[in-house]
Amino acid sequence: MKERLQKIIATAGITSRRHAEDLITQGRVSVNNVVITRLGEKADAGKDVIRIDGKTISVGKTKYYIALNKPAGFVTTLHDPQNRPTVVDLLSDVPERVYPVGRLDYDSRGLLLLTNDGDFAQKVQHPRFQQPKVYRVKIQGHLSKEDLMRLGKGIKLPDSIFKPENLKIEKVNDRSCWLHLTLREGKNRIIRRGFDAAGYRVAMLVRESIGSLKLGNLREGSWRQLTKKEVDQLLNNVSN
């Protein structure tokens, strides 16, 4: 059965469907030795020889859905031009190649999803569905009531508005405090940039949940496979 090429690539667990489209337009995909650069082309995964950068892909692999407790000091990517440790370095015992769903910046910690199911990744991270993500944030200094209200109303950034939901002060220390907040969008480093715009530096950031999935007692640097129920719940969140 013929399907769109980007869907076949995503189903094979190579990358998300969106990135598969980039691979095609960059001329890195071939079907039966013919380079494809136009989106919308179809192929038969059971009959055609599909290659990315000269390497044949195979469809029908076991699908993995992984929750990782990411430590600080790891980049959320497959390869890093600066040769920094990547999150996939923590998954060397996973038998299939998986890739991150969404992002969690180098200095941040906590829950990160990884998978080799391109359709799942596309649905879960699509901006239209706005999966709520809960964070604990440690800032230097003490958040004033005025700034708490200002953040709740939203702070304008060059590319978006930082408007955390359910922003609460959790714990106050001598020179810092812990906050709890929910976000529904994932602009690059938006939490750090948002607090910086309000005059506070983020000292630590931990993601505690994505949609219905919680970090729980998963140890830092460790991972586990999601249950079928957890996968279904995440997909139900985006279909409702």
C-alpha positions as CSV (number, residue, x, y, z in Angstrom):
1,M,0.0,0.0,0.0
2,K,1.4,3.4,-1.0
3,E,1.6,6.1,1.7
4,R,3.1,9.6,1.8
5,L,6.9,9.3,2.2
6,Q,7.1,11.5,5.3
7,K,4.6,9.2,7.0
8,I,6.6,6.1,6.2
9,I,9.8,7.7,7.6
10,A,8.0,8.7,10.8
11,T,6.4,5.2,11.2
12,A,9.9,3.7,10.8
13,G,10.9,5.7,13.9
14,I,13.6,7.7,12.2
15,T,12.2,11.1,13.2
16,S,9.0,13.1,13.5
17,R,6.8,13.6,10.4
18,R,7.6,17.3,10.4
19,H,11.4,16.7,10.4
20,A,10.9,14.0,7.8
21,E,9.5,16.7,5.5
22,D,12.7,18.7,6.0
23,L,14.8,15.6,5.1
24,I,12.8,15.2,1.8
25,T,13.0,18.9,0.8
26,Q,16.8,18.8,1.6
27,G,17.2,16.0,-1.0
28,R,18.4,13.4,1.6
29,V,15.7,10.8,0.8
30,S,15.6,8.5,-2.2
31,V,13.1,5.8,-3.4
32,N,14.5,3.1,-5.6
33,N,17.7,5.2,-6.1
34,V,15.7,8.2,-7.2
35,V,16.2,11.3,-5.0
36,I,12.9,12.8,-3.9
37,T,12.6,16.5,-3.0
38,R,8.9,17.2,-3.4
39,L,6.5,16.7,-0.6
40,G,3.4,14.6,-1.3
41,E,5.3,11.8,-3.1
42,K,4.2,8.3,-2.1
43,A,5.9,5.0,-1.8
44,D,5.2,1.4,-0.8
45,A,7.2,0.5,2.4
46,G,6.8,-3.2,1.6
47,K,8.1,-3.0,-1.9
48,D,10.2,0.1,-2.5
49,V,13.8,0.7,-1.2
50,I,13.7,3.9,0.8
51,R,17.0,5.5,1.9
52,I,18.0,8.5,4.0
53,D,21.5,9.7,3.5
54,G,22.2,6.5,1.6
55,K,21.0,4.2,4.5
56,T,18.0,1.9,3.9
57,I,15.2,2.3,6.4
58,S,13.0,-0.5,7.7
59,V,9.4,-0.3,8.8
60,G,7.8,-2.6,11.4
61,K,10.2,-2.1,14.3
62,T,9.0,-2.4,17.9
63,K,7.8,0.9,19.1
64,Y,9.3,2.4,22.3
65,Y,7.7,5.1,24.5
66,I,10.2,6.2,27.1
67,A,10.1,8.6,30.1
68,L,13.5,9.9,31.1
69,N,14.4,11.9,34.2
70,K,16.9,14.2,32.4
71,P,19.8,15.5,34.5
72,A,21.3,18.9,33.9
73,G,24.2,18.9,31.5
74,F,22.7,17.0,28.7
75,V,21.4,18.4,25.4
76,T,18.0,17.3,24.1
77,T,19.2,16.2,20.7
78,L,20.6,13.1,18.9
79,H,23.9,14.8,18.0
80,D,25.7,17.9,19.4
81,P,28.2,19.8,17.2
82,Q,29.9,20.9,20.5
83,N,30.3,17.2,21.5
84,R,28.4,17.7,24.7
85,P,26.6,14.7,26.3
86,T,23.2,14.1,24.7
87,V,20.1,12.5,26.3
88,V,20.4,9.5,24.0
89,D,23.7,8.7,25.8
90,L,21.6,7.8,28.8
91,L,19.6,5.2,26.7
92,S,22.4,3.0,25.4
93,D,20.6,-0.1,26.4
94,V,17.5,0.7,24.4
95,P,17.6,-1.6,21.4
96,E,16.0,0.8,18.9
97,R,17.0,4.4,18.0
98,V,14.7,6.8,19.8
99,Y,14.5,10.6,19.7
100,P,13.2,13.3,22.0
101,V,9.7,14.5,21.9
102,G,9.9,18.3,22.4
103,R,12.8,19.9,24.3
104,L,14.2,20.4,27.7
105,D,17.2,22.8,27.7
106,Y,20.8,21.9,28.7
107,D,20.6,23.2,32.2
108,S,17.1,21.9,33.0
109,R,16.1,18.6,34.6
110,G,13.1,16.4,34.8
111,L,10.6,14.6,32.6
112,L,11.4,14.1,28.9
113,L,9.6,11.8,26.5
114,L,11.5,9.9,23.8
115,T,10.1,7.5,21.2
116,N,10.6,5.9,17.8
117,D,7.0,6.4,16.9
118,G,6.8,9.5,14.6
119,D,3.0,9.7,14.7
120,F,3.0,9.7,18.5
121,A,5.6,12.4,18.6
122,Q,3.8,14.6,16.1
123,K,0.6,14.4,18.0
124,V,2.0,14.9,21.5
125,Q,4.2,17.9,20.8
126,H,1.9,19.6,18.2
127,P,1.4,23.2,19.4
128,R,-2.4,23.0,18.6
129,F,-3.0,20.5,21.4
130,Q,-1.0,22.4,24.1
131,Q,-0.2,19.6,26.5
132,P,0.0,21.2,30.0
133,K,3.5,20.8,31.5
134,V,4.1,21.4,35.2
135,Y,7.5,22.7,36.5
136,R,9.2,23.5,39.8
137,V,11.4,26.5,39.4
138,K,14.0,27.9,41.9
139,I,14.8,31.6,41.4
140,Q,17.4,33.8,43.1
141,G,15.8,36.2,45.4
142,H,12.2,36.4,46.7
143,L,9.3,36.9,44.3
144,S,7.2,39.9,45.4
145,K,3.4,40.0,45.3
146,E,3.5,42.6,42.6
147,D,5.7,40.5,40.4
148,L,3.6,37.4,41.1
149,M,0.6,39.3,39.8
150,R,2.6,40.7,36.9
151,L,3.7,37.2,35.8
152,G,0.2,35.9,36.1
153,K,-1.0,38.5,33.7
154,G,1.8,37.7,31.3
155,I,5.1,39.3,30.3
156,K,5.8,40.2,26.7
157,L,8.9,38.6,25.1
158,P,10.3,39.3,21.6
159,D,8.7,36.1,20.2
160,S,5.8,35.3,22.6
161,I,4.1,36.1,25.9
162,F,5.3,34.3,29.0
163,K,2.1,33.6,31.0
164,P,2.5,30.8,33.5
165,E,-0.7,29.2,34.9
166,N,-1.2,28.3,38.5
167,L,1.9,30.2,39.6
168,K,2.5,29.6,43.3
169,I,5.3,30.2,45.8
170,E,6.2,26.8,47.2
171,K,9.1,27.4,49.5
172,V,11.1,30.4,50.6
173,N,14.8,30.2,51.6
174,D,17.2,32.9,52.7
175,R,18.3,34.0,49.3
176,S,16.0,32.1,46.9
177,C,12.5,30.6,46.6
178,W,10.9,27.6,44.9
179,L,7.9,28.2,42.6
180,H,5.3,25.9,41.0
181,L,3.8,26.7,37.6
182,T,2.1,25.2,34.5
183,L,2.8,26.1,30.9
184,R,1.0,25.1,27.7
185,E,3.6,26.1,25.2
186,G,7.2,25.2,24.7
187,K,9.1,28.2,23.2
188,N,12.8,27.9,23.6
189,R,13.9,28.6,27.2
190,I,10.7,30.6,27.7
191,I,10.7,30.1,31.5
192,R,14.2,31.3,32.0
193,R,13.6,34.2,29.6
194,G,10.3,35.1,31.2
195,F,11.7,35.3,34.7
196,D,14.8,37.1,33.4
197,A,12.5,39.7,31.9
198,A,10.8,40.1,35.3
199,G,14.2,40.6,37.0
200,Y,14.8,37.1,38.4
201,R,17.4,34.5,37.5
202,V,16.4,30.9,37.3
203,A,18.8,28.8,39.4
204,M,17.1,25.4,38.8
205,L,14.2,24.2,36.6
206,V,12.6,20.7,36.9
207,R,9.7,19.5,34.7
208,E,7.4,17.3,36.8
209,S,4.7,16.3,34.3
210,I,3.6,16.3,30.7
211,G,-0.2,16.1,30.4
212,S,-1.3,13.1,32.4
213,L,2.2,11.6,32.7
214,K,4.1,12.4,35.9
215,L,7.8,12.1,36.8
216,G,7.0,10.3,40.0
217,N,9.9,8.7,41.8
218,L,12.0,8.0,38.7
219,R,15.6,8.6,39.6
220,E,17.6,11.3,37.9
221,G,19.4,9.8,34.8
222,S,17.1,6.8,34.8
223,W,14.4,5.9,32.3
224,R,11.4,3.6,32.0
225,Q,9.0,2.5,29.3
226,L,5.5,3.9,29.4
227,T,2.6,1.5,29.9
228,K,0.0,1.2,27.2
229,K,-2.4,3.0,29.5
230,E,-0.1,6.0,29.8
231,V,0.5,6.1,26.0
232,D,-3.3,6.0,25.4
233,Q,-3.9,8.7,28.0
234,L,-1.4,11.1,26.3
235,L,-3.0,10.4,22.9
236,N,-6.5,10.9,24.4
237,N,-5.4,14.3,25.8
238,V,-4.7,15.5,22.2
239,S,-7.7,14.0,20.6
240,N,-10.3,15.6,22.9
